[in-house]
Amino acid sequence: MNAPLSRRDAIRMRVMACVEIVDTGYVDEKGRKSPCHLWTGPDSGNGRGGGYPRMALDGQTMAVHKVSWTNEHGIIPGKKQLDHKCRMRRCIRDDHLELVTHKQNQKRRDKARRKAKL
């Protein structure tokens, strides 16, 4: 008889069931191509701050990248945010996410926008 899944494993399986691995062209800090793990389920819509993956967990709608990070690494400290280093909001891959301050996140966003305009 198989043992029941732990809560952590059950959450991981739910998340990964809605993930597609896609080469978006992201290259990591070591110069290696690193495909994104893109959420294929619902997102936060098209408005300001839209496009982030969403899922229901324990009766609450939550950001999937935060659920996944917390499931694997523990709580996100109060003064920190998760930055998508790959700049893909639907990506939930752990090594594409980094804990940063709000100010760091805004600087990175602005730098990426300037680069995109070139």
Biopython code that builds the backbone (N, CA, C, O; Angstrom):
import numpy as np
from Bio.PDB.StructureBuilder import StructureBuilder

atoms = [
    (1, "MET", "N", (0.845, -1.181, 0.000)),
    (1, "MET", "CA", (0.000, 0.000, 0.000)),
    (1, "MET", "C", (0.894, 1.250, 0.000)),
    (1, "MET", "O", (1.873, 1.328, 0.743)),
    (2, "ASN", "N", (0.538, 2.221, -0.846)),
    (2, "ASN", "CA", (1.300, 3.464, -0.915)),
    (2, "ASN", "C", (0.933, 4.394, 0.224)),
    (2, "ASN", "O", (-0.234, 4.517, 0.596)),
    (3, "ALA", "N", (1.945, 5.044, 0.768)),
    (3, "ALA", "CA", (1.714, 6.025, 1.829)),
    (3, "ALA", "C", (1.075, 7.268, 1.208)),
    (3, "ALA", "O", (1.366, 7.596, 0.058)),
    (4, "PRO", "N", (0.207, 7.964, 1.950)),
    (4, "PRO", "CA", (-0.392, 9.199, 1.415)),
    (4, "PRO", "C", (0.695, 10.261, 1.206)),
    (4, "PRO", "O", (1.716, 10.276, 1.894)),
    (5, "LEU", "N", (0.445, 11.137, 0.245)),
    (5, "LEU", "CA", (1.391, 12.216, -0.027)),
    (5, "LEU", "C", (1.427, 13.202, 1.134)),
    (5, "LEU", "O", (0.409, 13.460, 1.777)),
    (6, "SER", "N", (2.600, 13.742, 1.389)),
    (6, "SER", "CA", (2.694, 14.833, 2.350)),
    (6, "SER", "C", (2.029, 16.059, 1.735)),
    (6, "SER", "O", (1.855, 16.131, 0.519)),
    (7, "ARG", "N", (1.661, 17.014, 2.571)),
    (7, "ARG", "CA", (1.059, 18.257, 2.056)),
    (7, "ARG", "C", (2.012, 18.933, 1.077)),
    (7, "ARG", "O", (1.581, 19.419, 0.032)),
    (8, "ARG", "N", (3.286, 18.967, 1.398)),
    (8, "ARG", "CA", (4.286, 19.596, 0.528)),
    (8, "ARG", "C", (4.316, 18.911, -0.844)),
    (8, "ARG", "O", (4.331, 19.585, -1.874)),
    (9, "ASP", "N", (4.324, 17.577, -0.854)),
    (9, "ASP", "CA", (4.338, 16.838, -2.122)),
    (9, "ASP", "C", (3.045, 17.043, -2.901)),
    (9, "ASP", "O", (3.071, 17.163, -4.126)),
    (10, "ALA", "N", (1.909, 17.083, -2.196)),
    (10, "ALA", "CA", (0.616, 17.286, -2.856)),
    (10, "ALA", "C", (0.565, 18.668, -3.526)),
    (10, "ALA", "O", (0.081, 18.794, -4.651)),
    (11, "ILE", "N", (1.057, 19.687, -2.845)),
    (11, "ILE", "CA", (1.084, 21.041, -3.419)),
    (11, "ILE", "C", (2.017, 21.060, -4.623)),
    (11, "ILE", "O", (1.666, 21.608, -5.667)),
    (12, "ARG", "N", (3.197, 20.470, -4.491)),
    (12, "ARG", "CA", (4.162, 20.427, -5.594)),
    (12, "ARG", "C", (3.527, 19.759, -6.827)),
    (12, "ARG", "O", (3.675, 20.250, -7.946)),
    (13, "MET", "N", (2.824, 18.645, -6.615)),
    (13, "MET", "CA", (2.198, 17.933, -7.729)),
    (13, "MET", "C", (1.090, 18.774, -8.380)),
    (13, "MET", "O", (0.965, 18.792, -9.604)),
    (14, "ARG", "N", (0.292, 19.465, -7.568)),
    (14, "ARG", "CA", (-0.767, 20.336, -8.107)),
    (14, "ARG", "C", (-0.184, 21.448, -8.961)),
    (14, "ARG", "O", (-0.692, 21.752, -10.041)),
    (15, "VAL", "N", (0.880, 22.045, -8.467)),
    (15, "VAL", "CA", (1.511, 23.138, -9.202)),
    (15, "VAL", "C", (2.104, 22.616, -10.512)),
    (15, "VAL", "O", (1.845, 23.174, -11.579)),
    (16, "MET", "N", (2.893, 21.554, -10.431)),
    (16, "MET", "CA", (3.595, 21.063, -11.621)),
    (16, "MET", "C", (2.648, 20.487, -12.675)),
    (16, "MET", "O", (3.023, 20.378, -13.842)),
    (17, "ALA", "N", (1.437, 20.120, -12.284)),
    (17, "ALA", "CA", (0.457, 19.617, -13.243)),
    (17, "ALA", "C", (0.027, 20.701, -14.230)),
    (17, "ALA", "O", (-0.500, 20.393, -15.300)),
    (18, "CYS", "N", (0.247, 21.957, -13.879)),
    (18, "CYS", "CA", (-0.145, 23.089, -14.734)),
    (18, "CYS", "C", (1.064, 23.873, -15.221)),
    (18, "CYS", "O", (0.975, 25.079, -15.452)),
    (19, "VAL", "N", (2.191, 23.192, -15.377)),
    (19, "VAL", "CA", (3.421, 23.860, -15.803)),
    (19, "VAL", "C", (3.890, 23.294, -17.134)),
    (19, "VAL", "O", (3.865, 22.084, -17.360)),
    (20, "GLU", "N", (4.315, 24.194, -18.005)),
    (20, "GLU", "CA", (4.922, 23.812, -19.272)),
    (20, "GLU", "C", (6.348, 24.345, -19.276)),
    (20, "GLU", "O", (6.571, 25.518, -18.974)),
    (21, "ILE", "N", (7.308, 23.503, -19.612)),
    (21, "ILE", "CA", (8.704, 23.923, -19.659)),
    (21, "ILE", "C", (8.980, 24.465, -21.055)),
    (21, "ILE", "O", (8.833, 23.761, -22.054)),
    (22, "VAL", "N", (9.392, 25.760, -21.102)),
    (22, "VAL", "CA", (9.533, 26.469, -22.370)),
    (22, "VAL", "C", (10.866, 27.212, -22.405)),
    (22, "VAL", "O", (11.244, 27.880, -21.443)),
    (23, "ASP", "N", (11.566, 27.084, -23.526)),
    (23, "ASP", "CA", (12.784, 27.868, -23.739)),
    (23, "ASP", "C", (12.365, 29.267, -24.161)),
    (23, "ASP", "O", (11.934, 29.480, -25.295)),
    (24, "THR", "N", (12.492, 30.218, -23.245)),
    (24, "THR", "CA", (12.107, 31.607, -23.531)),
    (24, "THR", "C", (13.314, 32.459, -23.906)),
    (24, "THR", "O", (13.188, 33.663, -24.130)),
    (25, "GLY", "N", (14.488, 31.825, -23.973)),
    (25, "GLY", "CA", (15.708, 32.554, -24.297)),
    (25, "GLY", "C", (16.458, 33.062, -23.078)),
    (25, "GLY", "O", (17.494, 33.714, -23.215)),
    (26, "TYR", "N", (15.946, 32.771, -21.881)),
    (26, "TYR", "CA", (16.619, 33.239, -20.669)),
    (26, "TYR", "C", (17.951, 32.522, -20.505)),
    (26, "TYR", "O", (18.043, 31.305, -20.668)),
    (27, "VAL", "N", (18.982, 33.296, -20.179)),
    (27, "VAL", "CA", (20.315, 32.770, -19.909)),
    (27, "VAL", "C", (20.651, 33.144, -18.474)),
    (27, "VAL", "O", (20.552, 34.312, -18.098)),
    (28, "ASP", "N", (21.050, 32.160, -17.666)),
    (28, "ASP", "CA", (21.317, 32.412, -16.248)),
    (28, "ASP", "C", (22.632, 33.150, -16.037)),
    (28, "ASP", "O", (23.330, 33.481, -16.995)),
    (29, "GLU", "N", (22.960, 33.403, -14.783)),
    (29, "GLU", "CA", (24.157, 34.175, -14.423)),
    (29, "GLU", "C", (25.446, 33.515, -14.884)),
    (29, "GLU", "O", (26.463, 34.189, -15.044)),
    (30, "LYS", "N", (25.417, 32.208, -15.098)),
    (30, "LYS", "CA", (26.603, 31.466, -15.538)),
    (30, "LYS", "C", (26.660, 31.315, -17.055)),
    (30, "LYS", "O", (27.526, 30.619, -17.586)),
    (31, "GLY", "N", (25.726, 31.976, -17.750)),
    (31, "GLY", "CA", (25.724, 31.956, -19.201)),
    (31, "GLY", "C", (25.070, 30.731, -19.828)),
    (31, "GLY", "O", (25.241, 30.473, -21.019)),
    (32, "ARG", "N", (24.316, 29.973, -19.020)),
    (32, "ARG", "CA", (23.650, 28.770, -19.529)),
    (32, "ARG", "C", (22.198, 29.064, -19.869)),
    (32, "ARG", "O", (21.526, 29.814, -19.162)),
    (33, "LYS", "N", (21.713, 28.462, -20.967)),
    (33, "LYS", "CA", (20.287, 28.567, -21.282)),
    (33, "LYS", "C", (19.511, 27.881, -20.177)),
    (33, "LYS", "O", (19.891, 26.809, -19.705)),
    (34, "SER", "N", (18.427, 28.506, -19.771)),
    (34, "SER", "CA", (17.645, 28.000, -18.646)),
    (34, "SER", "C", (16.161, 28.158, -18.967)),
    (34, "SER", "O", (15.625, 29.262, -18.865)),
    (35, "PRO", "N", (15.487, 27.070, -19.355)),
    (35, "PRO", "CA", (14.070, 27.188, -19.728)),
    (35, "PRO", "C", (13.194, 27.587, -18.544)),
    (35, "PRO", "O", (13.466, 27.232, -17.398)),
    (36, "CYS", "N", (12.148, 28.326, -18.848)),
    (36, "CYS", "CA", (11.183, 28.737, -17.825)),
    (36, "CYS", "C", (10.175, 27.619, -17.576)),
    (36, "CYS", "O", (9.901, 26.803, -18.455)),
    (37, "HIS", "N", (9.632, 27.598, -16.366)),
    (37, "HIS", "CA", (8.527, 26.713, -15.998)),
    (37, "HIS", "C", (7.287, 27.598, -15.954)),
    (37, "HIS", "O", (6.996, 28.232, -14.939)),
    (38, "LEU", "N", (6.562, 27.632, -17.067)),
    (38, "LEU", "CA", (5.451, 28.571, -17.217)),
    (38, "LEU", "C", (4.135, 27.950, -16.763)),
    (38, "LEU", "O", (3.766, 26.853, -17.179)),
    (39, "TRP", "N", (3.449, 28.673, -15.909)),
    (39, "TRP", "CA", (2.129, 28.286, -15.411)),
    (39, "TRP", "C", (1.136, 28.389, -16.556)),
    (39, "TRP", "O", (1.089, 29.400, -17.255)),
    (40, "THR", "N", (0.338, 27.334, -16.747)),
    (40, "THR", "CA", (-0.645, 27.312, -17.824)),
    (40, "THR", "C", (-2.073, 27.511, -17.311)),
    (40, "THR", "O", (-3.016, 27.556, -18.101)),
    (41, "GLY", "N", (-2.231, 27.628, -16.015)),
    (41, "GLY", "CA", (-3.544, 27.816, -15.407)),
    (41, "GLY", "C", (-3.952, 29.283, -15.388)),
    (41, "GLY", "O", (-3.402, 30.094, -16.133)),
    (42, "PRO", "N", (-4.920, 29.624, -14.532)),
    (42, "PRO", "CA", (-5.432, 30.996, -14.475)),
    (42, "PRO", "C", (-4.368, 32.004, -14.031)),
    (42, "PRO", "O", (-3.385, 31.660, -13.373)),
    (43, "ASP", "N", (-4.606, 33.264, -14.419)),
    (43, "ASP", "CA", (-3.705, 34.329, -13.971)),
    (43, "ASP", "C", (-4.519, 35.507, -13.449)),
    (43, "ASP", "O", (-5.745, 35.444, -13.358)),
    (44, "SER", "N", (-3.818, 36.576, -13.112)),
    (44, "SER", "CA", (-4.453, 37.721, -12.468)),
    (44, "SER", "C", (-5.063, 38.718, -13.448)),
    (44, "SER", "O", (-5.459, 39.810, -13.041)),
    (45, "GLY", "N", (-5.143, 38.370, -14.711)),
    (45, "GLY", "CA", (-5.818, 39.232, -15.675)),
    (45, "GLY", "C", (-4.879, 40.179, -16.390)),
    (45, "GLY", "O", (-3.659, 40.019, -16.349)),
    (46, "ASN", "N", (-5.472, 41.184, -17.055)),
    (46, "ASN", "CA", (-4.703, 42.075, -17.922)),
    (46, "ASN", "C", (-4.466, 43.462, -17.346)),
    (46, "ASN", "O", (-3.771, 44.266, -17.968)),
    (47, "GLY", "N", (-5.015, 43.765, -16.194)),
    (47, "GLY", "CA", (-4.873, 45.109, -15.626)),
    (47, "GLY", "C", (-3.484, 45.362, -15.069)),
    (47, "GLY", "O", (-2.566, 44.565, -15.259)),
    (48, "ARG", "N", (-3.348, 46.478, -14.382)),
    (48, "ARG", "CA", (-2.083, 46.829, -13.741)),
    (48, "ARG", "C", (-1.692, 45.696, -12.797)),
    (48, "ARG", "O", (-2.495, 45.271, -11.967)),
    (49, "GLY", "N", (-0.469, 45.211, -12.923)),
    (49, "GLY", "CA", (-0.014, 44.107, -12.097)),
    (49, "GLY", "C", (-0.592, 42.773, -12.537)),
    (49, "GLY", "O", (-0.532, 41.796, -11.790)),
    (50, "GLY", "N", (-1.146, 42.718, -13.729)),
    (50, "GLY", "CA", (-1.768, 41.499, -14.217)),
    (50, "GLY", "C", (-0.765, 40.513, -14.787)),
    (50, "GLY", "O", (0.418, 40.815, -14.944)),
    (51, "GLY", "N", (-1.270, 39.325, -15.092)),
    (51, "GLY", "CA", (-0.449, 38.315, -15.737)),
    (51, "GLY", "C", (0.278, 37.379, -14.797)),
    (51, "GLY", "O", (1.004, 36.495, -15.252)),
    (52, "TYR", "N", (0.102, 37.550, -13.487)),
    (52, "TYR", "CA", (0.754, 36.654, -12.529)),
    (52, "TYR", "C", (-0.104, 35.407, -12.334)),
    (52, "TYR", "O", (-1.329, 35.500, -12.269)),
    (53, "PRO", "N", (0.539, 34.236, -12.242)),
    (53, "PRO", "CA", (-0.214, 32.988, -12.080)),
    (53, "PRO", "C", (-0.972, 32.944, -10.766)),
    (53, "PRO", "O", (-0.483, 33.411, -9.738)),
    (54, "ARG", "N", (-2.186, 32.372, -10.812)),
    (54, "ARG", "CA", (-3.032, 32.270, -9.628)),
    (54, "ARG", "C", (-3.569, 30.855, -9.490)),
    (54, "ARG", "O", (-3.813, 30.168, -10.482)),
    (55, "MET", "N", (-3.750, 30.427, -8.235)),
    (55, "MET", "CA", (-4.366, 29.139, -7.947)),
    (55, "MET", "C", (-5.128, 29.237, -6.638)),
    (55, "MET", "O", (-4.836, 30.090, -5.800)),
    (56, "ALA", "N", (-6.103, 28.359, -6.467)),
    (56, "ALA", "CA", (-6.845, 28.282, -5.211)),
    (56, "ALA", "C", (-6.136, 27.269, -4.309)),
    (56, "ALA", "O", (-5.786, 26.169, -4.735)),
    (57, "LEU", "N", (-5.937, 27.669, -3.065)),
    (57, "LEU", "CA", (-5.325, 26.790, -2.071)),
    (57, "LEU", "C", (-5.973, 27.111, -0.731)),
    (57, "LEU", "O", (-5.943, 28.252, -0.270)),
    (58, "ASP", "N", (-6.549, 26.108, -0.124)),
    (58, "ASP", "CA", (-7.236, 26.271, 1.160)),
    (58, "ASP", "C", (-8.293, 27.372, 1.122)),
    (58, "ASP", "O", (-8.448, 28.131, 2.078)),
    (59, "GLY", "N", (-9.014, 27.450, 0.007)),
    (59, "GLY", "CA", (-10.094, 28.416, -0.114)),
    (59, "GLY", "C", (-9.656, 29.836, -0.422)),
    (59, "GLY", "O", (-10.487, 30.744, -0.452)),
    (60, "GLN", "N", (-8.372, 30.045, -0.650)),
    (60, "GLN", "CA", (-7.843, 31.372, -0.956)),
    (60, "GLN", "C", (-7.208, 31.362, -2.344)),
    (60, "GLN", "O", (-6.623, 30.359, -2.754)),
    (61, "THR", "N", (-7.322, 32.474, -3.064)),
    (61, "THR", "CA", (-6.618, 32.620, -4.335)),
    (61, "THR", "C", (-5.236, 33.176, -4.030)),
    (61, "THR", "O", (-5.093, 34.193, -3.352)),
    (62, "MET", "N", (-4.223, 32.489, -4.543)),
    (62, "MET", "CA", (-2.844, 32.860, -4.226)),
    (62, "MET", "C", (-1.988, 32.902, -5.490)),
    (62, "MET", "O", (-2.303, 32.257, -6.490)),
    (63, "ALA", "N", (-0.905, 33.667, -5.429)),
    (63, "ALA", "CA", (0.070, 33.722, -6.512)),
    (63, "ALA", "C", (0.867, 32.421, -6.506)),
    (63, "ALA", "O", (1.455, 32.049, -5.491)),
    (64, "VAL", "N", (0.882, 31.738, -7.642)),
    (64, "VAL", "CA", (1.493, 30.416, -7.711)),
    (64, "VAL", "C", (2.986, 30.471, -7.450)),
    (64, "VAL", "O", (3.515, 29.583, -6.780)),
    (65, "HIS", "N", (3.690, 31.484, -7.955)),
    (65, "HIS", "CA", (5.130, 31.546, -7.718)),
    (65, "HIS", "C", (5.428, 31.690, -6.218)),
    (65, "HIS", "O", (6.446, 31.191, -5.737)),
    (66, "LYS", "N", (4.545, 32.367, -5.486)),
    (66, "LYS", "CA", (4.732, 32.493, -4.034)),
    (66, "LYS", "C", (4.389, 31.190, -3.322)),
    (66, "LYS", "O", (5.066, 30.814, -2.365)),
    (67, "VAL", "N", (3.349, 30.500, -3.775)),
    (67, "VAL", "CA", (2.995, 29.204, -3.198)),
    (67, "VAL", "C", (4.156, 28.227, -3.384)),
    (67, "VAL", "O", (4.572, 27.555, -2.441)),
    (68, "SER", "N", (4.667, 28.160, -4.603)),
    (68, "SER", "CA", (5.748, 27.231, -4.910)),
    (68, "SER", "C", (7.008, 27.557, -4.103)),
    (68, "SER", "O", (7.635, 26.664, -3.533)),
    (69, "TRP", "N", (7.369, 28.833, -4.062)),
    (69, "TRP", "CA", (8.566, 29.248, -3.320)),
    (69, "TRP", "C", (8.418, 28.889, -1.837)),
    (69, "TRP", "O", (9.322, 28.304, -1.242)),
    (70, "THR", "N", (7.293, 29.237, -1.259)),
    (70, "THR", "CA", (7.053, 28.975, 0.159)),
    (70, "THR", "C", (7.060, 27.474, 0.441)),
    (70, "THR", "O", (7.589, 27.028, 1.459)),
    (71, "ASN", "N", (6.477, 26.713, -0.456)),
    (71, "ASN", "CA", (6.435, 25.258, -0.305)),
    (71, "ASN", "C", (7.847, 24.661, -0.287)),
    (71, "ASN", "O", (8.116, 23.715, 0.453)),
    (72, "GLU", "N", (8.734, 25.213, -1.096)),
    (72, "GLU", "CA", (10.085, 24.658, -1.222)),
    (72, "GLU", "C", (11.105, 25.296, -0.278)),
    (72, "GLU", "O", (12.056, 24.635, 0.138)),
    (73, "HIS", "N", (10.916, 26.587, 0.068)),
    (73, "HIS", "CA", (11.963, 27.325, 0.797)),
    (73, "HIS", "C", (11.509, 27.952, 2.113)),
    (73, "HIS", "O", (12.343, 28.450, 2.868)),
    (74, "GLY", "N", (10.223, 27.939, 2.402)),
    (74, "GLY", "CA", (9.727, 28.580, 3.617)),
    (74, "GLY", "C", (9.177, 29.962, 3.325)),
    (74, "GLY", "O", (9.082, 30.384, 2.173)),
    (75, "ILE", "N", (8.817, 30.659, 4.395)),
    (75, "ILE", "CA", (8.122, 31.941, 4.235)),
    (75, "ILE", "C", (8.981, 32.996, 3.543)),
    (75, "ILE", "O", (10.211, 32.962, 3.587)),
    (76, "ILE", "N", (8.292, 33.920, 2.911)),
    (76, "ILE", "CA", (8.936, 35.074, 2.294)),
    (76, "ILE", "C", (8.950, 36.167, 3.355)),
    (76, "ILE", "O", (7.886, 36.587, 3.809)),
    (77, "PRO", "N", (10.132, 36.640, 3.763)),
    (77, "PRO", "CA", (10.188, 37.674, 4.805)),
    (77, "PRO", "C", (9.381, 38.910, 4.429)),
    (77, "PRO", "O", (9.239, 39.238, 3.251)),
    (78, "GLY", "N", (8.855, 39.589, 5.438)),
    (78, "GLY", "CA", (7.965, 40.730, 5.237)),
    (78, "GLY", "C", (8.504, 41.844, 4.375)),
    (78, "GLY", "O", (7.726, 42.502, 3.684)),
    (79, "LYS", "N", (9.789, 42.085, 4.386)),
    (79, "LYS", "CA", (10.372, 43.188, 3.612)),
    (79, "LYS", "C", (10.920, 42.723, 2.263)),
    (79, "LYS", "O", (11.623, 43.474, 1.587)),
    (80, "LYS", "N", (10.600, 41.488, 1.872)),
    (80, "LYS", "CA", (11.140, 40.946, 0.625)),
    (80, "LYS", "C", (10.031, 40.624, -0.368)),
    (80, "LYS", "O", (8.876, 40.419, 0.006)),
    (81, "GLN", "N", (10.406, 40.585, -1.636)),
    (81, "GLN", "CA", (9.525, 40.206, -2.735)),
    (81, "GLN", "C", (10.262, 39.176, -3.574)),
    (81, "GLN", "O", (11.485, 39.060, -3.496)),
    (82, "LEU", "N", (9.516, 38.432, -4.374)),
    (82, "LEU", "CA", (10.134, 37.530, -5.337)),
    (82, "LEU", "C", (10.264, 38.253, -6.667)),
    (82, "LEU", "O", (9.277, 38.735, -7.223)),
    (83, "ASP", "N", (11.476, 38.322, -7.165)),
    (83, "ASP", "CA", (11.722, 38.916, -8.473)),
    (83, "ASP", "C", (11.922, 37.791, -9.477)),
    (83, "ASP", "O", (12.636, 36.826, -9.206)),
    (84, "HIS", "N", (11.284, 37.922, -10.643)),
    (84, "HIS", "CA", (11.473, 36.974, -11.734)),
    (84, "HIS", "C", (12.701, 37.428, -12.521)),
    (84, "HIS", "O", (12.620, 38.365, -13.315)),
    (85, "LYS", "N", (13.831, 36.770, -12.303)),
    (85, "LYS", "CA", (15.058, 37.151, -13.002)),
    (85, "LYS", "C", (14.908, 36.983, -14.512)),
    (85, "LYS", "O", (15.547, 37.697, -15.285)),
    (86, "CYS", "N", (14.066, 36.042, -14.930)),
    (86, "CYS", "CA", (13.828, 35.788, -16.357)),
    (86, "CYS", "C", (12.858, 36.798, -16.958)),
    (86, "CYS", "O", (12.674, 36.825, -18.175)),
    (87, "ARG", "N", (12.238, 37.624, -16.131)),
    (87, "ARG", "CA", (11.267, 38.659, -16.514)),
    (87, "ARG", "C", (9.952, 38.073, -17.040)),
    (87, "ARG", "O", (9.175, 38.778, -17.684)),
    (88, "MET", "N", (9.703, 36.801, -16.773)),
    (88, "MET", "CA", (8.477, 36.135, -17.216)),
    (88, "MET", "C", (7.561, 35.966, -16.003)),
    (88, "MET", "O", (7.854, 35.157, -15.123)),
    (89, "ARG", "N", (6.464, 36.712, -15.943)),
    (89, "ARG", "CA", (5.579, 36.681, -14.781)),
    (89, "ARG", "C", (4.972, 35.305, -14.533)),
    (89, "ARG", "O", (4.705, 34.953, -13.384)),
    (90, "ARG", "N", (4.751, 34.527, -15.574)),
    (90, "ARG", "CA", (4.123, 33.213, -15.426)),
    (90, "ARG", "C", (5.134, 32.127, -15.039)),
    (90, "ARG", "O", (4.750, 30.977, -14.828)),
    (91, "CYS", "N", (6.410, 32.479, -14.945)),
    (91, "CYS", "CA", (7.443, 31.499, -14.591)),
    (91, "CYS", "C", (7.439, 31.261, -13.080)),
    (91, "CYS", "O", (7.378, 32.200, -12.288)),
    (92, "ILE", "N", (7.507, 29.983, -12.702)),
    (92, "ILE", "CA", (7.543, 29.636, -11.284)),
    (92, "ILE", "C", (8.804, 28.846, -10.931)),
    (92, "ILE", "O", (8.902, 28.308, -9.828)),
    (93, "ARG", "N", (9.761, 28.769, -11.841)),
    (93, "ARG", "CA", (10.985, 28.001, -11.607)),
    (93, "ARG", "C", (11.779, 28.645, -10.474)),
    (93, "ARG", "O", (12.071, 29.841, -10.508)),
    (94, "ASP", "N", (12.125, 27.841, -9.474)),
    (94, "ASP", "CA", (12.807, 28.349, -8.272)),
    (94, "ASP", "C", (14.052, 29.173, -8.575)),
    (94, "ASP", "O", (14.232, 30.259, -8.025)),
    (95, "ASP", "N", (14.908, 28.657, -9.452)),
    (95, "ASP", "CA", (16.168, 29.366, -9.690)),
    (95, "ASP", "C", (16.008, 30.543, -10.658)),
    (95, "ASP", "O", (16.994, 31.190, -11.011)),
    (96, "HIS", "N", (14.792, 30.821, -11.083)),
    (96, "HIS", "CA", (14.493, 32.038, -11.840)),
    (96, "HIS", "C", (13.906, 33.107, -10.927)),
    (96, "HIS", "O", (13.666, 34.236, -11.354)),
    (97, "LEU", "N", (13.676, 32.744, -9.668)),
    (97, "LEU", "CA", (13.118, 33.660, -8.678)),
    (97, "LEU", "C", (14.185, 34.015, -7.659)),
    (97, "LEU", "O", (15.049, 33.198, -7.341)),
    (98, "GLU", "N", (14.119, 35.239, -7.148)),
    (98, "GLU", "CA", (15.083, 35.671, -6.137)),
    (98, "GLU", "C", (14.405, 36.603, -5.143)),
    (98, "GLU", "O", (13.623, 37.475, -5.522)),
    (99, "LEU", "N", (14.714, 36.407, -3.875)),
    (99, "LEU", "CA", (14.211, 37.312, -2.841)),
    (99, "LEU", "C", (14.971, 38.630, -2.918)),
    (99, "LEU", "O", (16.198, 38.653, -2.820)),
    (100, "VAL", "N", (14.244, 39.715, -3.092)),
    (100, "VAL", "CA", (14.848, 41.045, -3.184)),
    (100, "VAL", "C", (13.959, 42.040, -2.440)),
    (100, "VAL", "O", (12.820, 41.733, -2.089)),
    (101, "THR", "N", (14.491, 43.218, -2.210)),
    (101, "THR", "CA", (13.672, 44.288, -1.643)),
    (101, "THR", "C", (12.809, 44.879, -2.756)),
    (101, "THR", "O", (13.055, 44.641, -3.939)),
    (102, "HIS", "N", (11.804, 45.646, -2.367)),
    (102, "HIS", "CA", (10.942, 46.315, -3.339)),
    (102, "HIS", "C", (11.781, 47.227, -4.241)),
    (102, "HIS", "O", (11.573, 47.272, -5.454)),
    (103, "LYS", "N", (12.720, 47.943, -3.644)),
    (103, "LYS", "CA", (13.558, 48.866, -4.410)),
    (103, "LYS", "C", (14.402, 48.121, -5.451)),
    (103, "LYS", "O", (14.522, 48.569, -6.591)),
    (104, "GLN", "N", (14.987, 46.983, -5.054)),
    (104, "GLN", "CA", (15.764, 46.185, -6.009)),
    (104, "GLN", "C", (14.876, 45.698, -7.156)),
    (104, "GLN", "O", (15.276, 45.728, -8.320)),
    (105, "ASN", "N", (13.679, 45.253, -6.815)),
    (105, "ASN", "CA", (12.752, 44.735, -7.814)),
    (105, "ASN", "C", (12.395, 45.833, -8.822)),
    (105, "ASN", "O", (12.367, 45.579, -10.026)),
    (106, "GLN", "N", (12.125, 47.040, -8.342)),
    (106, "GLN", "CA", (11.767, 48.154, -9.223)),
    (106, "GLN", "C", (12.941, 48.536, -10.124)),
    (106, "GLN", "O", (12.743, 48.824, -11.305)),
    (107, "LYS", "N", (14.166, 48.542, -9.578)),
    (107, "LYS", "CA", (15.350, 48.872, -10.381)),
    (107, "LYS", "C", (15.540, 47.858, -11.495)),
    (107, "LYS", "O", (15.836, 48.226, -12.632)),
    (108, "ARG", "N", (15.371, 46.580, -11.171)),
    (108, "ARG", "CA", (15.522, 45.528, -12.180)),
    (108, "ARG", "C", (14.442, 45.648, -13.253)),
    (108, "ARG", "O", (14.720, 45.474, -14.440)),
    (109, "ARG", "N", (13.210, 45.947, -12.836)),
    (109, "ARG", "CA", (12.120, 46.122, -13.791)),
    (109, "ARG", "C", (12.432, 47.274, -14.742)),
    (109, "ARG", "O", (12.294, 47.146, -15.958)),
    (110, "ASP", "N", (12.853, 48.395, -14.171)),
    (110, "ASP", "CA", (13.149, 49.565, -14.998)),
    (110, "ASP", "C", (14.315, 49.303, -15.960)),
    (110, "ASP", "O", (14.283, 49.743, -17.109)),
    (111, "LYS", "N", (15.337, 48.589, -15.491)),
    (111, "LYS", "CA", (16.471, 48.241, -16.352)),
    (111, "LYS", "C", (16.006, 47.343, -17.502)),
    (111, "LYS", "O", (16.420, 47.541, -18.644)),
    (112, "ALA", "N", (15.159, 46.369, -17.212)),
    (112, "ALA", "CA", (14.645, 45.486, -18.256)),
    (112, "ALA", "C", (13.799, 46.252, -19.261)),
    (112, "ALA", "O", (13.861, 45.966, -20.457)),
    (113, "ARG", "N", (13.017, 47.210, -18.809)),
    (113, "ARG", "CA", (12.202, 48.017, -19.725)),
    (113, "ARG", "C", (13.083, 48.872, -20.626)),
    (113, "ARG", "O", (12.824, 48.990, -21.824)),
    (114, "ARG", "N", (14.126, 49.470, -20.049)),
    (114, "ARG", "CA", (15.046, 50.274, -20.871)),
    (114, "ARG", "C", (15.725, 49.406, -21.926)),
    (114, "ARG", "O", (15.856, 49.807, -23.082)),
    (115, "LYS", "N", (16.152, 48.223, -21.519)),
    (115, "LYS", "CA", (16.827, 47.296, -22.444)),
    (115, "LYS", "C", (15.876, 46.876, -23.570)),
    (115, "LYS", "O", (16.293, 46.754, -24.722)),
    (116, "ALA", "N", (14.605, 46.655, -23.239)),
    (116, "ALA", "CA", (13.619, 46.220, -24.234)),
    (116, "ALA", "C", (13.356, 47.303, -25.280)),
    (116, "ALA", "O", (13.001, 46.999, -26.419)),
    (117, "LYS", "N", (13.530, 48.560, -24.890)),
    (117, "LYS", "CA", (13.279, 49.667, -25.828)),
    (117, "LYS", "C", (14.406, 49.830, -26.833)),
    (117, "LYS", "O", (14.210, 50.460, -27.872)),
    (118, "LEU", "N", (15.580, 49.280, -26.552)),
    (118, "LEU", "CA", (16.736, 49.444, -27.458)),
    (118, "LEU", "C", (16.584, 48.693, -28.729)),
    (118, "LEU", "O", (17.471, 48.735, -29.581)),
]
sb = StructureBuilder()
sb.init_structure("model")
sb.init_model(0)
sb.init_chain("A")
sb.init_seg("    ")
for serial, (resi, resn, name, xyz) in enumerate(atoms, 1):
    if name == "N":
        sb.init_residue(resn, " ", resi, " ")
    sb.init_atom(name, np.array(xyz, "f"), 0.0, 1.0, " ", f" {name:<3s}", serial, name[0])
structure = sb.get_structure()
